[in-house]
Amino acid sequence: MKRSIPMDSVLGLLFALAGAAILQQALNMHPLPGMNVGPGLFPSIVGGAMALMGVALTIQGWVVRDVPEEDAPPLVTWFAIGIVAAIAAVIFVMPYLGFLVAGTIFSVVIVLLSRGGWLPALIFSPIATATIYYLFTMALRVPLPRGLLG
């Protein structure tokens, strides 16, 4: 029986290569004098994460190969549509509501879409959003929209 190369492995390899290319370019960015955070920090984080996740997807594609077609997940799921809609909504409302309000609502929606309950969503979301807000505004000195709380 001939086994074909799993699509997840191909996509994972492409994702890993793209992440490695982004990381390589980000590491070549020269820091600006007097800046705490150089221009290559965030692209380095994104590129490194892309490369790692691409490798993980490539390995998963080789390990999980023989899923019967009727058990395979659909190409587009309601979860994926919900995530894309939530991201689009938070991008639209963040300038008006601010990072803390919009980020908390976004986190609640993501937890609920992931089949988490209301209690974990209401506990996790404000803590995660406040932590990210503090990290960006205080530690990295990156301003975030204040919106309603400004």
Beta strands, then each sheet from edge to edge (+ up, - down):
end
